[in-house]
Amino acid sequence: MLQKIIPTLAALGLSVGALFARELKEFDNDINYDEARVPHYDLPDPLVTAEGKPVTSAEQWRNIRRPQILSLFANFVYGAVPVPPDPIVQTYRVVKEDKSFMGGKATRLDVAIRFKNRKGTAETLVLVFLPNKAKGPVPAFMMLSFDNPRGGSFKASTRREGHLNNGVPLGQLLDSGYAYVSVYHGDLVGHNETSFGRGIHKLFFRDGQSMPKAHEWGVLAVNGWTGMRALDYLETNDRVDARRVAVMGHSKMGKATLWAAAQDERFALAISAQSGCGGAALWRRKYGETMAKLNRFPHWLCINARKFNEREDDLPVDQHMLLSLIAPRPVYVASATADTWADPHGEFQSARHAGPVYALLGKKPLSTNTLPPPNQPLLDGDIGYHIRTGGHSVEPYDWQQFLQFANRHLQGN
């Protein structure tokens, strides 16, 4: 296997060591990593209605075009959240409180959010870290996370001062006046769910139903929905300013982040790190991960999305329109040079083509139409972007840019 993969690594400008930071699926023979092989494509215009009429005002965007685009994504990409057969009772319980976390810098709350109706119950554990020195309600970074809150990932690191074991620079966030909230992806739905018998779906199923319908929510939609429910809790916590919450995620969680922010306008800002296909990257470029490759996880998207395997040009939307749904709120897209699976150029182009909607709403789009050089972030607009050197991860450089962007938009710095 290595004998076949090493020449591919060399062609991509990667070291053999980079193999261990990537997955074997990224080296399938049919993956395109050649910019010259990107097909010609025409993007759907977010500022033309389904009836073919131009959108020329904020009112038309708000009342006509935005709902159309939101419905298309819900029904053909991520899946719509169905109406449950019975009302769901949602409750919060602080199961643990540590007021002296990280040497007294923070209060850590372990918050159980429970959902119940006659179909059953489901529960997720959300972690909230509050700066003890704050004089009033603070803004927050909410991270949709792969890390289980019950493990050691969220202990204070003994090797890196001011960090959690999972690398999050908690001390820097607290010192900058932010709370930090971690929302786990695996409590309400499995990472690669196929049965849907144990999590949140069962509370929404009709009698006799055991799988989502073709247009109903998949795994990514549940991940985003969980973040929205965590935001519900933050609205009850008087130490957090729930009007200033930045939602963020990396990779799969970056995809869920953008969908959550598109739906829930309470999120003040969205940050997507190397979210790629199904996240910030354009489908129609067919570079790196594609619709067919993503749908090897059969329920990350809704079942209807499978109709567009190898047929991305037939999609009624593309991902620049997902970013457009976040407008006029700020959105930040982060890429990495070696993360070709996530199509950095496609992520940038998506951010670029969301610009006309931001401009229509009186906001500042990207300041260039050209992919910037590595490590030269675009921070001065309401759409932000950077591509850094390195691979598929969240690095200190990324956090530095995220903080700078958030400080400007959430704290006026």
C-alpha positions in Angstrom: 0.0 0.0 0.0 2.7 2.5 1.0 4.5 1.9 -2.3 1.4 3.1 -4.1 0.8 6.1 -1.8 4.3 7.5 -1.6 4.4 8.7 -5.2 1.0 10.4 -4.7 2.3 12.2 -1.7 5.3 13.4 -3.6 3.1 14.7 -6.4 1.1 16.7 -3.8 4.2 18.1 -2.3 3.7 16.2 1.0 6.1 14.3 3.2 5.7 10.6 4.0 5.0 11.7 7.6 2.0 13.7 6.3 0.3 10.4 5.6 -0.4 9.8 9.2 -2.3 13.1 9.4 -4.5 12.1 6.5 -6.9 9.3 5.7 -6.4 6.6 3.0 -9.6 7.7 1.2 -7.8 10.9 0.3 -5.5 8.9 -2.0 -8.2 7.1 -4.1 -7.1 7.0 -7.7 -10.1 8.9 -8.9 -9.6 12.0 -6.7 -8.7 15.2 -8.6 -5.9 17.3 -7.1 -5.0 19.0 -10.4 -6.3 22.6 -10.7 -6.1 22.2 -14.5 -8.7 19.4 -14.4 -11.3 21.5 -12.5 -14.2 21.6 -15.0 -15.9 24.7 -16.2 -18.9 25.4 -13.9 -21.6 28.0 -13.6 -22.7 28.9 -10.0 -26.3 29.5 -9.1 -26.8 33.2 -8.4 -27.9 33.9 -4.8 -29.3 37.2 -5.9 -31.7 35.8 -8.5 -35.0 34.2 -7.2 -36.3 30.8 -8.1 -38.7 32.7 -10.5 -35.7 34.3 -12.2 -36.2 37.8 -10.8 -33.2 39.8 -9.5 -32.8 40.6 -5.8 -32.0 44.2 -5.4 -32.9 45.1 -1.8 -32.3 43.8 1.7 -36.1 43.3 2.0 -36.2 41.0 -1.0 -33.3 39.0 0.3 -34.9 38.7 3.7 -38.4 37.9 2.7 -38.0 36.0 -0.6 -34.6 34.8 -1.6 -33.1 33.8 1.8 -36.1 31.5 2.6 -35.8 29.9 -0.8 -32.1 29.1 -0.4 -32.6 27.8 3.1 -35.3 25.5 2.0 -33.2 24.1 -0.9 -30.3 23.3 1.5 -32.7 21.7 4.0 -34.4 19.5 1.4 -31.5 18.5 -0.8 -28.3 18.7 1.2 -28.5 18.6 5.0 -32.1 17.5 5.6 -34.9 19.3 7.4 -35.7 18.9 11.0 -39.2 17.3 11.1 -42.0 18.3 13.5 -42.0 15.8 16.3 -45.2 13.8 16.9 -45.3 15.2 20.4 -43.8 18.3 22.0 -40.3 17.8 23.3 -39.5 19.0 26.8 -36.0 20.4 27.0 -34.4 20.8 30.4 -31.0 21.9 31.7 -29.1 20.6 34.8 -25.6 21.5 36.0 -24.2 18.2 37.0 -20.8 19.5 38.1 -19.3 22.9 38.9 -15.6 23.7 39.4 -15.1 27.3 40.4 -11.3 27.0 40.5 -10.6 25.5 37.1 -7.1 26.2 35.6 -5.8 27.7 38.9 -8.9 29.8 39.5 -8.9 31.4 36.1 -12.3 29.8 35.2 -15.4 28.2 36.4 -16.2 25.0 34.6 -19.8 23.9 34.3 -20.8 20.4 33.1 -24.4 21.0 31.8 -26.7 18.1 30.9 -29.3 19.1 28.3 -32.2 16.6 28.2 -34.9 16.1 25.6 -38.0 14.1 26.4 -41.4 13.2 24.8 -43.4 10.0 24.7 -41.0 8.5 22.2 -38.2 8.5 24.7 -35.3 10.6 26.0 -32.0 11.8 24.8 -29.3 13.8 26.5 -26.1 15.6 25.7 -23.4 17.0 28.0 -22.1 20.5 27.2 -19.1 22.1 28.9 -19.0 25.8 29.7 -15.8 27.6 30.9 -16.5 31.1 32.3 -13.8 33.7 33.0 -13.8 34.4 36.7 -12.4 37.9 36.4 -15.3 39.1 34.2 -17.5 41.8 35.6 -20.6 41.1 33.5 -21.9 38.9 30.8 -19.2 37.9 28.3 -19.2 36.8 24.6 -18.4 33.2 23.9 -16.7 30.8 21.5 -18.9 27.7 21.0 -17.0 24.9 19.4 -18.8 21.9 17.9 -16.3 19.3 19.0 -15.1 15.8 18.3 -13.9 15.5 21.9 -16.0 13.6 24.5 -16.6 15.8 27.5 -16.4 12.9 29.8 -12.7 12.1 29.0 -9.4 13.8 29.6 -9.5 16.2 26.7 -10.9 19.0 28.8 -8.5 18.8 31.7 -6.0 21.6 32.1 -2.8 20.6 30.3 0.2 20.0 32.5 2.5 20.4 29.5 1.2 23.6 27.9 0.3 26.3 30.3 -3.1 27.9 29.6 -4.3 25.1 27.3 -6.7 22.2 27.6 -5.3 18.7 26.8 -7.1 18.9 23.4 -5.0 22.0 22.5 -7.7 24.7 22.9 -6.0 27.8 24.2 -8.5 28.3 27.0 -6.3 30.7 29.0 -6.0 33.0 26.0 -9.7 33.0 25.4 -10.5 33.7 29.0 -7.9 36.5 29.2 -9.5 38.0 26.1 -12.9 38.1 27.8 -14.6 35.1 26.3 -16.3 32.1 27.7 -15.6 28.8 25.9 -18.3 26.2 25.2 -17.8 22.7 23.9 -20.6 20.8 22.2 -20.0 17.1 21.6 -21.0 15.6 18.3 -21.5 12.1 19.5 -24.3 12.2 22.2 -27.4 12.7 20.1 -26.2 10.9 16.9 -23.4 8.6 16.0 -20.4 9.8 14.0 -21.4 7.5 11.2 -24.9 6.7 12.3 -26.8 4.1 10.3 -29.5 2.8 12.7 -30.9 5.9 14.4 -32.4 3.9 17.3 -30.5 5.5 20.2 -30.2 9.2 19.7 -32.4 12.2 19.1 -34.0 11.0 15.9 -36.3 8.6 17.7 -38.0 11.5 19.4 -39.0 12.8 16.0 -40.0 9.6 14.3 -43.7 8.9 13.6 -45.1 5.7 14.8 -43.6 2.9 12.8 -40.8 5.0 11.4 -37.2 3.8 12.0 -35.2 5.9 9.5 -35.2 9.5 8.4 -37.2 10.3 5.3 -35.3 11.3 2.2 -35.6 15.0 2.9 -35.1 14.7 6.7 -32.1 15.6 8.8 -28.9 13.6 8.7 -25.9 13.5 11.0 -24.5 17.0 10.2 -27.9 18.6 10.7 -28.1 17.0 14.2 -24.6 18.2 15.0 -25.7 21.7 14.1 -29.0 21.4 15.9 -27.1 20.3 19.1 -25.2 23.6 18.9 -28.5 25.5 18.7 -29.8 23.8 21.8 -26.6 24.7 23.6 -27.3 28.3 22.6 -30.7 27.9 24.2 -29.0 27.0 27.5 -26.6 30.0 27.2 -29.6 32.3 27.0 -30.4 31.1 30.5 -26.9 31.8 31.9 -26.6 35.4 33.0 -22.7 35.2 32.9 -22.8 34.8 29.1 -24.0 37.3 26.5 -25.9 35.0 24.3 -26.2 37.7 21.6 -22.4 37.5 21.1 -21.7 33.8 20.5 -19.3 32.7 17.8 -20.0 29.2 16.6 -17.0 27.3 15.2 -15.9 23.9 14.0 -13.2 22.0 12.2 -13.6 19.5 9.4 -16.9 17.6 9.8 -17.8 20.0 12.6 -17.0 23.0 10.3 -19.7 21.7 7.9 -22.2 21.5 10.8 -21.1 24.9 12.0 -22.0 26.7 8.8 -25.4 24.9 8.5 -26.2 25.8 12.2 -25.2 29.5 11.6 -27.2 29.6 8.4 -30.4 28.5 10.1 -30.1 30.1 13.5 -29.6 33.9 13.3 -28.9 34.1 17.0 -25.3 33.1 16.3 -23.4 36.3 16.0 -20.5 34.9 14.0 -19.4 31.7 12.4 -15.9 30.2 11.9 -15.3 27.2 9.6 -11.8 25.6 9.7 -11.0 23.3 6.7 -14.6 22.2 6.3 -14.2 21.3 2.6 -16.9 19.4 0.7 -20.3 20.0 2.4 -18.8 22.9 4.3 -17.2 25.9 2.7 -15.8 24.4 -0.5 -17.7 24.6 -3.8 -19.3 21.3 -5.0 -19.0 22.1 -8.6 -15.2 22.3 -8.6 -15.1 18.5 -8.0 -11.7 18.9 -6.4 -10.6 16.7 -3.5 -13.7 15.3 -1.7 -16.8 15.3 -3.8 -20.5 14.6 -3.2 -20.0 10.9 -3.9 -17.1 10.6 -1.6 -18.9 12.4 1.2 -21.9 10.2 0.8 -19.8 7.2 1.6 -20.9 8.3 5.1 -24.4 7.4 4.1 -26.3 9.7 6.4 -24.1 12.7 7.0 -26.3 14.5 4.5 -29.9 13.7 3.9 -30.8 10.8 1.6 -31.9 13.3 -1.2 -28.3 14.4 -1.5 -27.3 11.0 -3.0 -29.2 12.0 -6.2 -26.3 14.4 -6.9 -23.5 11.9 -6.7 -21.4 12.7 -9.8 -24.0 15.3 -10.7 -23.0 18.3 -8.7 -23.9 20.7 -11.5 -27.5 19.7 -11.1 -27.6 20.9 -7.5 -29.9 23.9 -7.1 -27.4 25.4 -4.7 -23.7 25.6 -4.1 -21.8 26.4 -0.9 -21.3 30.1 -1.6 -25.0 30.3 -1.0 -24.6 28.6 2.4 -22.2 31.3 3.4 -24.6 33.9 2.0 -27.3 32.7 4.4 -25.1 33.8 7.3 -25.1 37.4 6.0 -25.1 40.1 7.4 -23.3 38.3 10.3 -19.6 37.9 10.0 -18.2 34.6 8.7 -14.6 33.3 8.7 -13.2 30.5 6.5 -9.9 28.9 7.2 -7.9 26.6 4.9 -4.5 24.9 4.9 -2.0 24.4 2.1 -1.6 20.6 2.6 -5.3 19.9 3.1 -6.0 19.4 -0.5 -8.9 17.0 0.3 -10.8 20.1 1.6 -10.1 22.1 -1.5 -8.6 25.3 -0.1 -9.1 27.2 -3.4 -12.8 26.1 -3.5 -13.2 27.3 0.1 -11.8 30.7 -0.9 -14.0 30.9 -4.0 -17.1 30.1 -1.9 -16.2 33.0 0.4 -15.5 35.3 -2.6 -18.9 34.5 -4.3 -20.8 35.1 -1.1 -19.6 38.7 -1.4 -22.5 40.2 -3.4 -25.0 39.2 -0.7 -22.9 40.8 2.0 -22.5 43.9 -0.2 -26.2 44.1 -0.8 -26.7 44.1 3.0 -24.2 46.9 3.5 -21.4 44.6 4.7 -17.8 44.3 3.5 -16.9 41.3 1.4 -13.4 39.9 0.8 -10.9 42.5 -0.3 -9.5 40.4 -3.2 -10.7 38.0 -5.8 -7.4 36.1 -5.7 -6.4 33.4 -3.3 -4.0 35.1 -0.9 -0.6 33.7 -0.2 -0.2 31.4 2.8 -0.2 33.1 6.2 -1.5 36.4 5.0 -5.0 36.6 6.5 -7.9 38.7 5.2 -9.4 40.2 8.4 -10.7 43.6 7.5 -14.1 42.6 6.1 -17.3 40.9 7.3 -16.1 37.8 5.4 -12.7 36.7 6.6 -10.3 34.2 5.2 -6.8 32.7 5.6 -4.8 29.8 4.2 -1.9 28.8 6.3 0.9 26.4 5.7 0.3 22.9 7.1 -2.4 20.3 7.2 -5.8 19.3 8.5 -5.8 20.6 12.1 -6.5 23.7 14.2 -3.2 25.3 15.0 -2.2 28.2 17.2 -2.0 30.4 14.0 -5.7 29.6 13.3 -6.7 30.6 16.9 -4.8 33.8 16.5 -6.8 34.8 13.5 -10.1 33.6 14.9 -9.5 35.7 18.0 -8.5 38.8 16.0 -11.6 38.5 13.8 -13.9 37.9 16.8 -12.4 40.7 18.8 -13.2 43.1 16.0 -16.8 42.0 15.5 -17.9 40.9 19.0 -15.9 43.3 21.2 -15.2 46.2 18.9 -11.5 45.9 19.2 
